[in-house]
Amino acid sequence: MKKTFSLEHPKKSPERMVEAIKHEIKKYMKRERNKALPEDTNYWAFDCKFGNSQDVAEEVRPGDFNKLIDAAVAAGQTSFFVEILARADFRVAKPKAVEDDEDFDE
């Protein structure tokens, strides 16, 4: 998804537009996660960008979209750019921490 969202609409309030945009982003990510994974992968990773325009968009974490959108609205922006690209990846499980159970003889 590469899209420039506008917060101006003649019949909708900006608050409703913000909620609709957040919902659309969440729905897109859920739809991508539900797709079948290729053989050598075990999860969907997302490469995300956010900015005022496509030229100045910076990489962000997928979980930061709500905060960034709220910040853009608070700053008085009328539009912003969002890019979300899904890619299949392989996550290695973290090894469990081994506790030191040494017997001390006194």
Secondary structure per residue as TSV (DSSP state, phi and psi in degrees):
chain	resnum	aa	ss	phi	psi
A	1	M	-	360.0	122.2
A	2	K	E	-127.4	114.0
A	3	K	E	-151.9	141.7
A	4	T	E	-100.8	118.9
A	5	F	E	-95.4	137.5
A	6	S	E	-107.5	139.8
A	7	L	-	-97.1	2.1
A	8	E	-	-103.3	127.3
A	9	H	-	-147.7	137.9
A	10	P	S	-66.6	-26.2
A	11	K	S	-112.2	-5.9
A	12	K	S	-118.5	145.6
A	13	S	-	-76.9	155.2
A	14	P	H	-59.0	-33.6
A	15	E	H	-62.2	-42.1
A	16	R	H	-67.7	-35.8
A	17	M	H	-65.7	-40.8
A	18	V	H	-62.1	-45.9
A	19	E	H	-63.6	-38.5
A	20	A	H	-66.2	-38.9
A	21	I	H	-66.8	-46.3
A	22	K	H	-59.5	-41.0
A	23	H	H	-65.2	-41.6
A	24	E	H	-62.9	-41.1
A	25	I	H	-64.7	-45.8
A	26	K	H	-62.7	-41.7
A	27	K	H	-65.6	-39.5
A	28	Y	H	-63.4	-46.1
A	29	M	H	-64.9	-38.3
A	30	K	H	-65.0	-41.7
A	31	R	H	-63.2	-40.5
A	32	E	H	-67.2	-39.1
A	33	R	H	-65.9	-27.8
A	34	N	T	-82.9	-5.6
A	35	K	S	-71.8	155.5
A	36	A	-	-68.2	137.4
A	37	L	-	-85.3	146.3
A	38	P	-	-64.9	166.7
A	39	E	T	-54.1	-49.6
A	40	D	T	-90.3	18.7
A	41	T	-	-127.2	162.6
A	42	N	-	-135.1	3.7
A	43	Y	E	-162.7	163.9
A	44	W	E	-97.1	124.9
A	45	A	E	-102.3	153.0
A	46	F	E	-122.2	128.9
A	47	D	E	-98.1	115.7
A	48	C	E	-121.7	145.7
A	49	K	E	-135.4	149.7
A	50	F	E	-146.2	139.8
A	51	G	E	-177.5	179.5
A	52	N	S	-67.3	-34.1
A	53	S	S	-147.0	173.3
A	54	Q	S	-65.5	-31.3
A	55	D	T	-70.1	-31.8
A	56	V	T	-109.6	12.0
A	57	A	-	-67.6	138.8
A	58	E	E	-115.5	154.1
A	59	E	E	-68.0	137.9
A	60	V	E	-138.1	165.8
A	61	R	-	-80.5	149.5
A	62	P	G	-60.4	-31.0
A	63	G	G	-78.2	-4.1
A	64	D	G	-95.3	-0.1
A	65	F	H	-60.8	-44.4
A	66	N	H	-60.4	-43.6
A	67	K	H	-64.5	-42.4
A	68	L	H	-67.2	-39.0
A	69	I	H	-65.8	-44.6
A	70	D	H	-61.3	-39.5
A	71	A	H	-66.0	-38.9
A	72	A	H	-65.5	-39.4
A	73	V	H	-67.5	-42.7
A	74	A	H	-64.1	-30.7
A	75	A	T	-79.4	-7.0
A	76	G	T	86.4	17.5
A	77	Q	-	-69.9	148.3
A	78	T	S	-101.0	-12.4
A	79	S	E	-157.9	162.6
A	80	F	E	-156.3	161.5
A	81	F	E	-108.6	137.0
A	82	V	E	-129.2	132.6
A	83	E	E	-128.5	125.6
A	84	I	E	-131.2	117.1
A	85	L	E	-119.6	122.1
A	86	A	E	-87.6	139.9
A	87	R	E	-141.7	140.9
A	88	A	E	-77.8	137.5
A	89	D	E	-143.5	168.3
A	90	F	-	-116.2	122.0
A	91	R	-	-102.1	128.0
A	92	V	-	-91.4	132.2
A	93	A	-	-65.6	141.1
A	94	K	-	-70.8	138.8
A	95	P	-	-69.4	142.9
A	96	K	-	-70.6	142.7
A	97	A	-	-70.4	131.3
A	98	V	-	-96.3	123.9
A	99	E	-	-83.5	144.5
A	100	D	-	-80.8	105.6
A	101	D	-	-108.6	70.4
A	102	E	-	-91.9	136.6
A	103	D	-	-88.3	123.7
A	104	F	-	-102.0	122.5
A	105	D	-	-91.5	128.6
A	106	E	-	-103.9	360.0
